[in-house]
Amino acid sequence: MRIVGDDIEGSETVSITKALDLAKGLGLDLVEIAPKAMPPVCRIVDYKKFLYHRKKKEKENKAKSVKIVVKEIRLGPNTDEHDFNFKLRHAQKFLSQKAKVKVIIMFKGRSIVFKEQGEELLHKLAKELEGESNVEQMPKLEGKRMSMILVSNKK
């Protein structure tokens, strides 16, 4: 196996027993870094310190990751113009905050016969928000709900 470490000059190729003896002599642990390499690569380090640094690095990567927020707006198939504009302003606010917006048309009772009106309403909303958003998912009927997902196109 190949050994690397802070106190080792270059990278040596030694047997497992010699590597373990070398690690014990330094008062450190032998940690396998690349088991599939030929020969396998091991590092002589303090194992607790190694785990601490790995955990710290994972935490930093998690903090840097982008969290996607999905906001939901609900409408009915017979929504009036004023209510539509009210929901449109909410969608604009959510998109300016870089959140995804899921617009849902709820069909209650016999209102399912107005599927075309619901789809027209979603297309109208998408057209109103055309400059500041892109349609990620076109209107799709799922049971008594029709939904569409919008994503902000501003970086």
Buried (B, 14 or more C-beta within 10 A) or exposed (E): BBBBBEEEEEEBEBEEEEBBEBBEEBEBBBBEEEEEEEEEBBBBBEEEEBEEEEEEEEEEEEEEEEEEEEBEBEBBBEBEEEEBEEBBEEBBEBBEEEBBBBBBBBBEEEBBEBBEBBBBBBBEBBEBBEEBBEBEEEBEBEEEEBBBBBBBEEE
